[in-house]
Amino acid sequence: MWNWIQKFSSPKYFYDMSAKLIPWFAIPALVIGVYGLYLGLFVAPTDYQQGESYRIIFIHVPAAWMSLFIYMVMAISAGIGLIWQIRLADVIAAASAPIGASFTFLALVTGSLWGKPMWGTYWVWDARLTSELILLFLYFGYMALQSSIEDQRQADKASGLLAIVGVVNIPIIHYSVEWWNTLHQGATVAKFDKPSMHVDMLIPLLLMALAFQLFYAAVVLVRARNEALYRERNRRWVRELIEKI
């Protein structure tokens, strides 16, 4: 088992293997995303309270889910890099940060666009919105530490510690609508005992969530391959790869 983990965590093995995996994530992400968006925008019924403006949830909700999911991937990878000194884990964490920040920014922007017709304003210092904004700053802080420290190992340690400490914000975001009296609506998809979303709305929402996950998998592999090449640029296998080009 440990030998398999060591083999998989080798940057050279990862670089070769990831090239084969990327199409298996990217193509389904495109197909499922287009189909899910079509169902959400043109097939799903109009909401009796929010009208057509609710359709932004097919982008907003999956983006918000991904902002939390990617941060957990980043923090866990950073923890593995700190504890077991696995270089590839730090590569995955560094590659994930800009993607997670992009999803977080998308969630905030689409949420503000939804909030204008619902609340009458683009922004309120609501517990859910504020904690999501803090998440964006955590992503920015991680990337800032990565770029500001010249020694890569020290940069990985400093940014990794920040990522791990920032995990405390994840349950705050998730449970903020239950812990505080907020304007943000409560859970709808997770309420399996008393579902509050029509199945014709739920299916495209879940499809979009799957498409976003597949998209993340494809993009993080692309970014991780480039990051691995940069970090291993003085290694023999990278020089041999360059010579073959």
PyRosetta script that sets phi, psi and omega in degrees:
from pyrosetta import init, pose_from_sequence

init()
pose = pose_from_sequence("MWNWIQKFSSPKYFYDMSAKLIPWFAIPALVIGVYGLYLGLFVAPTDYQQGESYRIIFIHVPAAWMSLFIYMVMAISAGIGLIWQIRLADVIAAASAPIGASFTFLALVTGSLWGKPMWGTYWVWDARLTSELILLFLYFGYMALQSSIEDQRQADKASGLLAIVGVVNIPIIHYSVEWWNTLHQGATVAKFDKPSMHVDMLIPLLLMALAFQLFYAAVVLVRARNEALYRERNRRWVRELIEKI")
pose.set_psi(1, -47.8)
pose.set_omega(1, -179.0)
pose.set_phi(2, -65.5)
pose.set_psi(2, -36.2)
pose.set_omega(2, 177.7)
pose.set_phi(3, -63.9)
pose.set_psi(3, -38.6)
pose.set_omega(3, 178.7)
pose.set_phi(4, -65.7)
pose.set_psi(4, -40.7)
pose.set_omega(4, 178.7)
pose.set_phi(5, -63.7)
pose.set_psi(5, -42.6)
pose.set_omega(5, 179.6)
pose.set_phi(6, -63.6)
pose.set_psi(6, -40.0)
pose.set_omega(6, 179.1)
pose.set_phi(7, -65.2)
pose.set_psi(7, -45.6)
pose.set_omega(7, -178.8)
pose.set_phi(8, -65.3)
pose.set_psi(8, -33.7)
pose.set_omega(8, -177.3)
pose.set_phi(9, -82.4)
pose.set_psi(9, -1.7)
pose.set_omega(9, 176.5)
pose.set_phi(10, -69.7)
pose.set_psi(10, 125.5)
pose.set_omega(10, 180.0)
pose.set_phi(11, -56.3)
pose.set_psi(11, -37.4)
pose.set_omega(11, -180.0)
pose.set_phi(12, -65.7)
pose.set_psi(12, -46.6)
pose.set_omega(12, 179.2)
pose.set_phi(13, -64.0)
pose.set_psi(13, -41.7)
pose.set_omega(13, 179.0)
pose.set_phi(14, -62.6)
pose.set_psi(14, -41.3)
pose.set_omega(14, -178.6)
pose.set_phi(15, -61.3)
pose.set_psi(15, -43.4)
pose.set_omega(15, -179.6)
pose.set_phi(16, -70.2)
pose.set_psi(16, -43.7)
pose.set_omega(16, -175.6)
pose.set_phi(17, -70.5)
pose.set_psi(17, -39.9)
pose.set_omega(17, -175.6)
pose.set_phi(18, -64.0)
pose.set_psi(18, -31.6)
pose.set_omega(18, 179.1)
pose.set_phi(19, -61.0)
pose.set_psi(19, -32.4)
pose.set_omega(19, 179.3)
pose.set_phi(20, -79.0)
pose.set_psi(20, -26.8)
pose.set_omega(20, -175.9)
pose.set_phi(21, -83.7)
pose.set_psi(21, -30.6)
pose.set_omega(21, -173.3)
pose.set_phi(22, -53.4)
pose.set_psi(22, -48.8)
pose.set_omega(22, 179.7)
pose.set_phi(23, -61.3)
pose.set_psi(23, -31.0)
pose.set_omega(23, -179.0)
pose.set_phi(24, -69.8)
pose.set_psi(24, -18.8)
pose.set_omega(24, 174.9)
pose.set_phi(25, -98.1)
pose.set_psi(25, -41.6)
pose.set_omega(25, -172.9)
pose.set_phi(26, -68.2)
pose.set_psi(26, -45.3)
pose.set_omega(26, -177.1)
pose.set_phi(27, -66.2)
pose.set_psi(27, -49.5)
pose.set_omega(27, 175.9)
pose.set_phi(28, -60.5)
pose.set_psi(28, -34.5)
pose.set_omega(28, 178.4)
pose.set_phi(29, -60.7)
pose.set_psi(29, -42.7)
pose.set_omega(29, 180.0)
pose.set_phi(30, -67.1)
pose.set_psi(30, -47.1)
pose.set_omega(30, -177.4)
pose.set_phi(31, -64.5)
pose.set_psi(31, -50.2)
pose.set_omega(31, -178.2)
pose.set_phi(32, -66.0)
pose.set_psi(32, -38.4)
pose.set_omega(32, 179.9)
pose.set_phi(33, -63.9)
pose.set_psi(33, -44.2)
pose.set_omega(33, 178.9)
pose.set_phi(34, -64.6)
pose.set_psi(34, -43.7)
pose.set_omega(34, -179.3)
pose.set_phi(35, -66.6)
pose.set_psi(35, -43.8)
pose.set_omega(35, 179.0)
pose.set_phi(36, -63.9)
pose.set_psi(36, -38.6)
pose.set_omega(36, 178.6)
pose.set_phi(37, -67.8)
pose.set_psi(37, -38.0)
pose.set_omega(37, 177.4)
pose.set_phi(38, -62.6)
pose.set_psi(38, -45.1)
pose.set_omega(38, 179.0)
pose.set_phi(39, -63.5)
pose.set_psi(39, -41.5)
pose.set_omega(39, -177.4)
pose.set_phi(40, -68.4)
pose.set_psi(40, -37.8)
pose.set_omega(40, -175.4)
pose.set_phi(41, -88.7)
pose.set_psi(41, -30.2)
pose.set_omega(41, -171.5)
pose.set_phi(42, -119.8)
pose.set_psi(42, -21.4)
pose.set_omega(42, -175.4)
pose.set_phi(43, -106.3)
pose.set_psi(43, -40.1)
pose.set_omega(43, -178.4)
pose.set_phi(44, -59.8)
pose.set_psi(44, 140.7)
pose.set_omega(44, -178.1)
pose.set_phi(45, -69.4)
pose.set_psi(45, 160.5)
pose.set_omega(45, 176.6)
pose.set_phi(46, -72.5)
pose.set_psi(46, 136.4)
pose.set_omega(46, 179.1)
pose.set_phi(47, -72.0)
pose.set_psi(47, 135.9)
pose.set_omega(47, -174.0)
pose.set_phi(48, -72.2)
pose.set_psi(48, -18.5)
pose.set_omega(48, 179.1)
pose.set_phi(49, -102.6)
pose.set_psi(49, -45.8)
pose.set_omega(49, -172.8)
pose.set_phi(50, -95.6)
pose.set_psi(50, -8.2)
pose.set_omega(50, -179.7)
pose.set_phi(51, 67.9)
pose.set_psi(51, -144.3)
pose.set_omega(51, -177.9)
pose.set_phi(52, -78.4)
pose.set_psi(52, -19.0)
pose.set_omega(52, -175.5)
pose.set_phi(53, -65.6)
pose.set_psi(53, -18.7)
pose.set_omega(53, -178.7)
pose.set_phi(54, -66.4)
pose.set_psi(54, -20.0)
pose.set_omega(54, -173.6)
pose.set_phi(55, -62.5)
pose.set_psi(55, -14.6)
pose.set_omega(55, 176.9)
pose.set_phi(56, -65.8)
pose.set_psi(56, -16.9)
pose.set_omega(56, 179.8)
pose.set_phi(57, -63.7)
pose.set_psi(57, -23.5)
pose.set_omega(57, -178.9)
pose.set_phi(58, -70.4)
pose.set_psi(58, -12.9)
pose.set_omega(58, 170.5)
pose.set_phi(59, -107.0)
pose.set_psi(59, -44.6)
pose.set_omega(59, -173.8)
pose.set_phi(60, -64.1)
pose.set_psi(60, -50.1)
pose.set_omega(60, -175.0)
pose.set_phi(61, -66.1)
pose.set_psi(61, -48.9)
pose.set_omega(61, 176.6)
pose.set_phi(62, -60.6)
pose.set_psi(62, -35.9)
pose.set_omega(62, 177.8)
pose.set_phi(63, -64.9)
pose.set_psi(63, -40.7)
pose.set_omega(63, 177.9)
pose.set_phi(64, -65.2)
pose.set_psi(64, -42.8)
pose.set_omega(64, 176.0)
pose.set_phi(65, -58.6)
pose.set_psi(65, -45.0)
pose.set_omega(65, -178.0)
pose.set_phi(66, -66.2)
pose.set_psi(66, -33.3)
pose.set_omega(66, 179.1)
pose.set_phi(67, -60.7)
pose.set_psi(67, -37.1)
pose.set_omega(67, 178.4)
pose.set_phi(68, -77.1)
pose.set_psi(68, -44.1)
pose.set_omega(68, -178.0)
pose.set_phi(69, -61.1)
pose.set_psi(69, -46.5)
pose.set_omega(69, -177.8)
pose.set_phi(70, -67.0)
pose.set_psi(70, -35.5)
pose.set_omega(70, 177.8)
pose.set_phi(71, -63.4)
pose.set_psi(71, -39.7)
pose.set_omega(71, 177.9)
pose.set_phi(72, -65.0)
pose.set_psi(72, -41.1)
pose.set_omega(72, 176.2)
pose.set_phi(73, -60.0)
pose.set_psi(73, -44.9)
pose.set_omega(73, -179.7)
pose.set_phi(74, -62.5)
pose.set_psi(74, -45.5)
pose.set_omega(74, -178.1)
pose.set_phi(75, -67.0)
pose.set_psi(75, -42.4)
pose.set_omega(75, 178.8)
pose.set_phi(76, -64.8)
pose.set_psi(76, -43.2)
pose.set_omega(76, 178.2)
pose.set_phi(77, -62.1)
pose.set_psi(77, -42.9)
pose.set_omega(77, 178.2)
pose.set_phi(78, -62.5)
pose.set_psi(78, -39.6)
pose.set_omega(78, 177.7)
pose.set_phi(79, -63.7)
pose.set_psi(79, -41.8)
pose.set_omega(79, 177.6)
pose.set_phi(80, -62.7)
pose.set_psi(80, -40.9)
pose.set_omega(80, 178.1)
pose.set_phi(81, -63.9)
pose.set_psi(81, -38.5)
pose.set_omega(81, 179.8)
pose.set_phi(82, -70.2)
pose.set_psi(82, -42.5)
pose.set_omega(82, -173.1)
pose.set_phi(83, -81.4)
pose.set_psi(83, -49.5)
pose.set_omega(83, -173.8)
pose.set_phi(84, -103.0)
pose.set_psi(84, 1.8)
pose.set_omega(84, 176.3)
pose.set_phi(85, 56.4)
pose.set_psi(85, 38.4)
pose.set_omega(85, 178.1)
pose.set_phi(86, -89.7)
pose.set_psi(86, 114.2)
pose.set_omega(86, -174.2)
pose.set_phi(87, -61.8)
pose.set_psi(87, -37.7)
pose.set_omega(87, -176.9)
pose.set_phi(88, -64.9)
pose.set_psi(88, -30.9)
pose.set_omega(88, 178.6)
pose.set_phi(89, -63.3)
pose.set_psi(89, -41.4)
pose.set_omega(89, 177.1)
pose.set_phi(90, -66.1)
pose.set_psi(90, -34.5)
pose.set_omega(90, 177.7)
pose.set_phi(91, -63.8)
pose.set_psi(91, -45.4)
pose.set_omega(91, 179.1)
pose.set_phi(92, -62.6)
pose.set_psi(92, -41.8)
pose.set_omega(92, 179.4)
pose.set_phi(93, -62.2)
pose.set_psi(93, -47.3)
pose.set_omega(93, -179.3)
pose.set_phi(94, -64.9)
pose.set_psi(94, -37.2)
pose.set_omega(94, 179.8)
pose.set_phi(95, -71.1)
pose.set_psi(95, -28.6)
pose.set_omega(95, -176.7)
pose.set_phi(96, -78.0)
pose.set_psi(96, -29.8)
pose.set_omega(96, -171.6)
pose.set_phi(97, -57.5)
pose.set_psi(97, -50.8)
pose.set_omega(97, -179.9)
pose.set_phi(98, -64.6)
pose.set_psi(98, -32.5)
pose.set_omega(98, 178.4)
pose.set_phi(99, -68.0)
pose.set_psi(99, -44.9)
pose.set_omega(99, 178.1)
pose.set_phi(100, -62.3)
pose.set_psi(100, -40.4)
pose.set_omega(100, 177.7)
pose.set_phi(101, -63.1)
pose.set_psi(101, -37.7)
pose.set_omega(101, 179.4)
pose.set_phi(102, -65.6)
pose.set_psi(102, -43.5)
pose.set_omega(102, 177.9)
pose.set_phi(103, -65.4)
pose.set_psi(103, -38.4)
pose.set_omega(103, 178.9)
pose.set_phi(104, -64.8)
pose.set_psi(104, -44.1)
pose.set_omega(104, 177.5)
pose.set_phi(105, -62.2)
pose.set_psi(105, -41.8)
pose.set_omega(105, 178.6)
pose.set_phi(106, -62.6)
pose.set_psi(106, -41.1)
pose.set_omega(106, 178.7)
pose.set_phi(107, -63.4)
pose.set_psi(107, -40.6)
pose.set_omega(107, 180.0)
pose.set_phi(108, -68.1)
pose.set_psi(108, -42.2)
pose.set_omega(108, -178.8)
pose.set_phi(109, -67.2)
pose.set_psi(109, -49.4)
pose.set_omega(109, 179.9)
pose.set_phi(110, -65.8)
pose.set_psi(110, -33.4)
pose.set_omega(110, 176.2)
pose.set_phi(111, -65.1)
pose.set_psi(111, -38.8)
pose.set_omega(111, 178.4)
pose.set_phi(112, -68.8)
pose.set_psi(112, -36.2)
pose.set_omega(112, 177.6)
pose.set_phi(113, -66.4)
pose.set_psi(113, -34.4)
pose.set_omega(113, 176.2)
pose.set_phi(114, -73.8)
pose.set_psi(114, -35.2)
pose.set_omega(114, -176.8)
pose.set_phi(115, -68.2)
pose.set_psi(115, -29.5)
pose.set_omega(115, -177.8)
pose.set_phi(116, -59.1)
pose.set_psi(116, -52.8)
pose.set_omega(116, 179.1)
pose.set_phi(117, -73.4)
pose.set_psi(117, -24.6)
pose.set_omega(117, -176.8)
pose.set_phi(118, -85.8)
pose.set_psi(118, -42.9)
pose.set_omega(118, -175.3)
pose.set_phi(119, -106.7)
pose.set_psi(119, -13.3)
pose.set_omega(119, -177.3)
pose.set_phi(120, 85.4)
pose.set_psi(120, 7.0)
pose.set_omega(120, 179.3)
pose.set_phi(121, -152.3)
pose.set_psi(121, 153.6)
pose.set_omega(121, -179.8)
pose.set_phi(122, -77.0)
pose.set_psi(122, -25.0)
pose.set_omega(122, -174.4)
pose.set_phi(123, -147.5)
pose.set_psi(123, 137.6)
pose.set_omega(123, 168.9)
pose.set_phi(124, -135.1)
pose.set_psi(124, 151.4)
pose.set_omega(124, 179.1)
pose.set_phi(125, -81.6)
pose.set_psi(125, 59.5)
pose.set_omega(125, 177.9)
pose.set_phi(126, -76.9)
pose.set_psi(126, 152.0)
pose.set_omega(126, -177.5)
pose.set_phi(127, -59.1)
pose.set_psi(127, -43.1)
pose.set_omega(127, -179.3)
pose.set_phi(128, -66.8)
pose.set_psi(128, -45.5)
pose.set_omega(128, -178.7)
pose.set_phi(129, -66.5)
pose.set_psi(129, -42.2)
pose.set_omega(129, -178.6)
pose.set_phi(130, -65.2)
pose.set_psi(130, -44.1)
pose.set_omega(130, 179.9)
pose.set_phi(131, -68.0)
pose.set_psi(131, -31.9)
pose.set_omega(131, 175.8)
pose.set_phi(132, -69.1)
pose.set_psi(132, -37.0)
pose.set_omega(132, 176.0)
pose.set_phi(133, -64.4)
pose.set_psi(133, -39.5)
pose.set_omega(133, 176.4)
pose.set_phi(134, -61.2)
pose.set_psi(134, -37.5)
pose.set_omega(134, 177.6)
pose.set_phi(135, -60.2)
pose.set_psi(135, -41.8)
pose.set_omega(135, 177.6)
pose.set_phi(136, -61.3)
pose.set_psi(136, -41.0)
pose.set_omega(136, 178.3)
pose.set_phi(137, -65.9)
pose.set_psi(137, -33.4)
pose.set_omega(137, 176.8)
pose.set_phi(138, -65.2)
pose.set_psi(138, -41.8)
pose.set_omega(138, 175.1)
pose.set_phi(139, -60.2)
pose.set_psi(139, -46.9)
pose.set_omega(139, 179.7)
pose.set_phi(140, -61.5)
pose.set_psi(140, -40.5)
pose.set_omega(140, 179.2)
pose.set_phi(141, -62.8)
pose.set_psi(141, -41.2)
pose.set_omega(141, 177.4)
pose.set_phi(142, -60.7)
pose.set_psi(142, -47.9)
pose.set_omega(142, -178.3)
pose.set_phi(143, -66.7)
pose.set_psi(143, -35.3)
pose.set_omega(143, 179.0)
pose.set_phi(144, -64.7)
pose.set_psi(144, -42.9)
pose.set_omega(144, 178.3)
pose.set_phi(145, -65.2)
pose.set_psi(145, -39.2)
pose.set_omega(145, 179.0)
pose.set_phi(146, -60.3)
pose.set_psi(146, -39.7)
pose.set_omega(146, -174.9)
pose.set_phi(147, -88.5)
pose.set_psi(147, -17.3)
pose.set_omega(147, -174.0)
pose.set_phi(148, -93.7)
pose.set_psi(148, -14.8)
pose.set_omega(148, -179.0)
pose.set_phi(149, -106.7)
pose.set_psi(149, 122.0)
pose.set_omega(149, -174.7)
pose.set_phi(150, -68.9)
pose.set_psi(150, -43.7)
pose.set_omega(150, 179.6)
pose.set_phi(151, -70.4)
pose.set_psi(151, 116.8)
pose.set_omega(151, -173.1)
pose.set_phi(152, -62.3)
pose.set_psi(152, -39.6)
pose.set_omega(152, -179.1)
pose.set_phi(153, -65.2)
pose.set_psi(153, -41.8)
pose.set_omega(153, 177.9)
pose.set_phi(154, -67.8)
pose.set_psi(154, -36.1)
pose.set_omega(154, 177.1)
pose.set_phi(155, -63.5)
pose.set_psi(155, -41.0)
pose.set_omega(155, 178.6)
pose.set_phi(156, -64.9)
pose.set_psi(156, -39.4)
pose.set_omega(156, 179.7)
pose.set_phi(157, -66.8)
pose.set_psi(157, -47.4)
pose.set_omega(157, -177.4)
pose.set_phi(158, -65.5)
pose.set_psi(158, -47.9)
pose.set_omega(158, -180.0)
pose.set_phi(159, -68.6)
pose.set_psi(159, -34.2)
pose.set_omega(159, 178.0)
pose.set_phi(160, -64.1)
pose.set_psi(160, -41.3)
pose.set_omega(160, 177.5)
pose.set_phi(161, -63.3)
pose.set_psi(161, -41.0)
pose.set_omega(161, 177.3)
pose.set_phi(162, -62.1)
pose.set_psi(162, -43.0)
pose.set_omega(162, 179.9)
pose.set_phi(163, -62.0)
pose.set_psi(163, -41.8)
pose.set_omega(163, -178.7)
pose.set_phi(164, -67.8)
pose.set_psi(164, -44.2)
pose.set_omega(164, 178.7)
pose.set_phi(165, -62.6)
pose.set_psi(165, -37.7)
pose.set_omega(165, -178.0)
pose.set_phi(166, -68.1)
pose.set_psi(166, -12.0)
pose.set_omega(166, 179.0)
pose.set_phi(167, -59.3)
pose.set_psi(167, -26.0)
pose.set_omega(167, 179.5)
pose.set_phi(168, -58.9)
pose.set_psi(168, -23.1)
pose.set_omega(168, -179.3)
pose.set_phi(169, -76.9)
pose.set_psi(169, -20.5)
pose.set_omega(169, -176.0)
pose.set_phi(170, -64.4)
pose.set_psi(170, -52.7)
pose.set_omega(170, 177.0)
pose.set_phi(171, -64.5)
pose.set_psi(171, -27.6)
pose.set_omega(171, 177.1)
pose.set_phi(172, -64.1)
pose.set_psi(172, -43.8)
pose.set_omega(172, 177.5)
pose.set_phi(173, -62.6)
pose.set_psi(173, -47.4)
pose.set_omega(173, -174.4)
pose.set_phi(174, -64.7)
pose.set_psi(174, -43.2)
pose.set_omega(174, -174.2)
pose.set_phi(175, -99.9)
pose.set_psi(175, 6.3)
pose.set_omega(175, -175.5)
pose.set_phi(176, -59.5)
pose.set_psi(176, -35.5)
pose.set_omega(176, -178.5)
pose.set_phi(177, -73.2)
pose.set_psi(177, -16.6)
pose.set_omega(177, 177.5)
pose.set_phi(178, -95.8)
pose.set_psi(178, -33.4)
pose.set_omega(178, -177.3)
pose.set_phi(179, -79.9)
pose.set_psi(179, -30.0)
pose.set_omega(179, -177.3)
pose.set_phi(180, -127.5)
pose.set_psi(180, 160.0)
pose.set_omega(180, 176.2)
pose.set_phi(181, -83.4)
pose.set_psi(181, 99.0)
pose.set_omega(181, -174.0)
pose.set_phi(182, -115.8)
pose.set_psi(182, 163.1)
pose.set_omega(182, 174.5)
pose.set_phi(183, -76.5)
pose.set_psi(183, -26.9)
pose.set_omega(183, -177.6)
pose.set_phi(184, -64.5)
pose.set_psi(184, 136.1)
pose.set_omega(184, -178.3)
pose.set_phi(185, -68.2)
pose.set_psi(185, 154.0)
pose.set_omega(185, -178.9)
pose.set_phi(186, -76.3)
pose.set_psi(186, -173.3)
pose.set_omega(186, -178.1)
pose.set_phi(187, -65.9)
pose.set_psi(187, 141.8)
pose.set_omega(187, 176.0)
pose.set_phi(188, -122.8)
pose.set_psi(188, -48.1)
pose.set_omega(188, -178.0)
pose.set_phi(189, -68.3)
pose.set_psi(189, -39.1)
pose.set_omega(189, -175.1)
pose.set_phi(190, -77.5)
pose.set_psi(190, -6.2)
pose.set_omega(190, -177.8)
pose.set_phi(191, -87.1)
pose.set_psi(191, 71.6)
pose.set_omega(191, -177.2)
pose.set_phi(192, -70.9)
pose.set_psi(192, -25.0)
pose.set_omega(192, 179.8)
pose.set_phi(193, -73.9)
pose.set_psi(193, -34.7)
pose.set_omega(193, 177.7)
pose.set_phi(194, -135.1)
pose.set_psi(194, 73.9)
pose.set_omega(194, -175.9)
pose.set_phi(195, -58.4)
pose.set_psi(195, 135.5)
pose.set_omega(195, -178.5)
pose.set_phi(196, -119.2)
pose.set_psi(196, 17.1)
pose.set_omega(196, 177.7)
pose.set_phi(197, -128.4)
pose.set_psi(197, 131.3)
pose.set_omega(197, 179.5)
pose.set_phi(198, -63.4)
pose.set_psi(198, 143.5)
pose.set_omega(198, -176.0)
pose.set_phi(199, -59.8)
pose.set_psi(199, -32.1)
pose.set_omega(199, 178.9)
pose.set_phi(200, -69.7)
pose.set_psi(200, -19.0)
pose.set_omega(200, 173.7)
pose.set_phi(201, -92.2)
pose.set_psi(201, -34.9)
pose.set_omega(201, -175.9)
pose.set_phi(202, -68.0)
pose.set_psi(202, -41.9)
pose.set_omega(202, -177.0)
pose.set_phi(203, -60.6)
pose.set_psi(203, -51.3)
pose.set_omega(203, 178.1)
pose.set_phi(204, -63.9)
pose.set_psi(204, -31.0)
pose.set_omega(204, 177.8)
pose.set_phi(205, -64.3)
pose.set_psi(205, -44.7)
pose.set_omega(205, 179.1)
pose.set_phi(206, -68.8)
pose.set_psi(206, -34.9)
pose.set_omega(206, 176.8)
pose.set_phi(207, -64.4)
pose.set_psi(207, -41.7)
pose.set_omega(207, 178.3)
pose.set_phi(208, -66.0)
pose.set_psi(208, -36.7)
pose.set_omega(208, 177.1)
pose.set_phi(209, -63.5)
pose.set_psi(209, -41.9)
pose.set_omega(209, 177.6)
pose.set_phi(210, -65.2)
pose.set_psi(210, -42.1)
pose.set_omega(210, 178.9)
pose.set_phi(211, -61.3)
pose.set_psi(211, -40.8)
pose.set_omega(211, 179.4)
pose.set_phi(212, -65.8)
pose.set_psi(212, -38.1)
pose.set_omega(212, 178.6)
pose.set_phi(213, -66.1)
pose.set_psi(213, -43.3)
pose.set_omega(213, 178.0)
pose.set_phi(214, -64.9)
pose.set_psi(214, -39.0)
pose.set_omega(214, 177.4)
pose.set_phi(215, -61.9)
pose.set_psi(215, -44.3)
pose.set_omega(215, 177.4)
pose.set_phi(216, -60.1)
pose.set_psi(216, -44.8)
pose.set_omega(216, -179.5)
pose.set_phi(217, -58.7)
pose.set_psi(217, -43.8)
pose.set_omega(217, -179.4)
pose.set_phi(218, -66.2)
pose.set_psi(218, -47.0)
pose.set_omega(218, -175.3)
pose.set_phi(219, -69.9)
pose.set_psi(219, -38.1)
pose.set_omega(219, -179.2)
pose.set_phi(220, -67.9)
pose.set_psi(220, -32.2)
pose.set_omega(220, 175.9)
pose.set_phi(221, -67.3)
pose.set_psi(221, -41.6)
pose.set_omega(221, 177.6)
pose.set_phi(222, -61.4)
pose.set_psi(222, -48.0)
pose.set_omega(222, -179.2)
pose.set_phi(223, -66.5)
pose.set_psi(223, -39.3)
pose.set_omega(223, -179.3)
pose.set_phi(224, -66.4)
pose.set_psi(224, -36.3)
pose.set_omega(224, 177.0)
pose.set_phi(225, -62.5)
pose.set_psi(225, -44.7)
pose.set_omega(225, 178.9)
pose.set_phi(226, -66.0)
pose.set_psi(226, -40.5)
pose.set_omega(226, 178.8)
pose.set_phi(227, -65.2)
pose.set_psi(227, -40.4)
pose.set_omega(227, 178.6)
pose.set_phi(228, -63.7)
pose.set_psi(228, -42.3)
pose.set_omega(228, 178.0)
pose.set_phi(229, -60.7)
pose.set_psi(229, -43.2)
pose.set_omega(229, -178.6)
pose.set_phi(230, -65.2)
pose.set_psi(230, -44.2)
pose.set_omega(230, -177.8)
pose.set_phi(231, -71.1)
pose.set_psi(231, -28.9)
pose.set_omega(231, -177.8)
pose.set_phi(232, -100.8)
pose.set_psi(232, 18.1)
pose.set_omega(232, -171.2)
pose.set_phi(233, -60.0)
pose.set_psi(233, -22.7)
pose.set_omega(233, -180.0)
pose.set_phi(234, -95.1)
pose.set_psi(234, 1.3)
pose.set_omega(234, 179.6)
pose.set_phi(235, -79.8)
pose.set_psi(235, 157.4)
pose.set_omega(235, -176.8)
pose.set_phi(236, -64.8)
pose.set_psi(236, -39.9)
pose.set_omega(236, -175.3)
pose.set_phi(237, -66.8)
pose.set_psi(237, -30.4)
pose.set_omega(237, 177.4)
pose.set_phi(238, -72.2)
pose.set_psi(238, -41.7)
pose.set_omega(238, 178.0)
pose.set_phi(239, -62.7)
pose.set_psi(239, -38.7)
pose.set_omega(239, 177.4)
pose.set_phi(240, -66.4)
pose.set_psi(240, -36.5)
pose.set_omega(240, 178.3)
pose.set_phi(241, -64.8)
pose.set_psi(241, -40.6)
pose.set_omega(241, -179.7)
pose.set_phi(242, -65.9)
pose.set_psi(242, -39.0)
pose.set_omega(242, -179.2)
pose.set_phi(243, -64.7)
pose.set_psi(243, -28.6)
pose.set_omega(243, -179.1)
pose.set_phi(244, -76.5)
pose.set_psi(244, -21.0)
pose.set_omega(244, -177.9)
pose.set_phi(245, -74.8)
pose.dump_pdb("model.pdb")
